[in-house]
C-alpha cells in the first residue's frame, strides 16, 4: 500500500464564516492535495487534513525524472 503524504492545517474561520476555508481548499488543490477530512474543534476553529492526490505528478516524482537524477 502506497502512503500518501498528508498535511494538517489549522484554520480559524472567524465570525464571517467559511468563505476563506474554500479559498484555502482551492489553494491546496492547486498544489495537488485533496481535502481528506475537516474536523471542527470549536465554533470557529477547524483542522483540515489534505492528502496528496496520487494521480498528480510532482516535479522529480516520475520514474523518468528519478532516472535522470541518478545519471
Phi, psi and omega per residue, in radians:
X1 nan 2.268 3.140
X2 -1.506 2.205 3.087
X3 -1.516 2.355 3.125
X4 -1.691 2.370 3.068
X5 -1.096 2.377 3.118
X6 -2.167 2.715 3.095
X7 -2.218 2.381 3.096
X8 -1.893 2.141 -3.076
X9 -2.131 2.241 3.034
X10 -1.535 2.414 -3.089
X11 -2.381 2.352 3.074
X12 -1.926 1.923 -3.081
X13 -1.346 -0.355 -3.132
X14 1.129 3.087 -3.084
X15 -1.219 -0.229 -3.131
X16 -1.308 -0.307 3.115
X17 1.938 -2.764 -2.975
X18 -1.860 0.312 3.114
X19 -1.043 -0.700 3.106
X20 -1.145 -0.537 3.115
X21 -1.141 -0.686 3.111
X22 -1.089 -0.714 3.097
X23 -1.119 -0.697 3.116
X24 -1.130 -0.730 3.111
X25 -1.080 -0.739 3.120
X26 -1.156 -0.638 3.109
X27 -1.093 -0.782 3.129
X28 -1.232 -0.582 3.091
X29 -1.096 -0.646 3.112
X30 -1.131 -0.423 3.101
X31 -1.537 -0.015 3.120
X32 1.688 0.173 -3.132
X33 -1.796 2.475 3.064
X34 -1.888 2.523 3.065
X35 -1.199 2.084 -3.131
X36 -1.619 -0.720 -3.089
X37 -2.769 2.512 3.025
X38 -2.119 2.184 -3.101
X39 -2.064 2.130 3.115
X40 -1.475 2.106 3.130
X41 -1.616 -0.602 3.107
X42 -2.716 -2.941 -3.075
X43 -0.918 -0.791 -3.076
X44 -2.024 -0.160 -3.065
X45 -1.630 2.275 3.129
X46 -2.274 2.658 2.948
X47 -2.073 2.123 -3.132
X48 -1.897 2.303 -3.141
X49 -1.980 2.066 3.132
X50 -1.933 2.377 3.074
X51 -2.085 2.493 -3.142
X52 -1.112 2.260 3.120
X53 -1.291 2.172 -2.999
X54 -1.189 -0.417 -3.109
X55 -1.521 -0.016 3.131
X56 -1.611 2.155 3.111
X57 -1.503 2.348 3.131
X58 -1.954 2.609 -3.121
X59 -0.882 2.241 3.104
X60 1.484 0.031 -3.069
X61 -1.793 -0.187 -3.124
X62 -1.424 2.700 3.129
X63 -0.988 -0.631 -3.130
X64 -1.162 -0.738 -3.123
X65 -1.274 -0.545 3.075
X66 -1.161 -0.689 3.104
X67 -1.143 -0.726 -3.141
X68 -1.097 -0.596 -3.106
X69 -1.321 -0.290 -3.115
X70 -1.692 -0.186 -3.099
X71 -1.522 nan nan
